[in-house]
C-alpha cells in the first residue's frame, strides 16, 4: 500500500513540475505561429495542391 501511495505522489509531483516548467502559451497569439500551425494541421492533399 505504501508503494502505491508513493507512486501516486510521485505522479502528482511530476505533473506539477511539468506545469511549472512548461513554456507559456504566449506564442499562440503570434500570427506567424498561427499560420504555421494552420499549415501543419491542414490535410496532406490540400497542402500539396498548388493554388
N, C-alpha and C positions, 0 to 999 in steps of 0.2 A: 504494500500500500504506500509506503514511503517513497519507493522508486517511482511509482506512478505520479504521486504528488510532485516529486522533484521534476519529472519530465514536463508536467503541465506548467509549473512555474518557469522552467527554462523556456518553454514555448512562448509564454507571455513576455518574458524578458527579451527574447529575440524580436518579437513583434513590436515592442515598444522601442527598442534600439533601431529597428528598420524605419519606423516612422520618424524618429528623431533625426536620423542622418540622411533621409531621402531628400532629394532636391525639391524645392518649392515648384509649384506649377506656374511660375511667372512667365515661362516661355510659351504657355498655352495661349497667351494674348497676342503674341508676336505674329503679324500677318505672314511673314515668310515661313515660320514654323507651321502655321495653319495650312498654307499652300502645300508644303512638303508632306504633311500628314495626309492631306486630301489625296495627293498623288499616290502615296503608298497604299492607301485603303481602297483605291479605285480598282475595279475588276481588271484582270490581266488583259482581256480583249479590248477594253476601252483605252487602256494606256498605251497600247501598241499601234492603234489606228491613227493615221495622220488626219489632222482636222483641216 
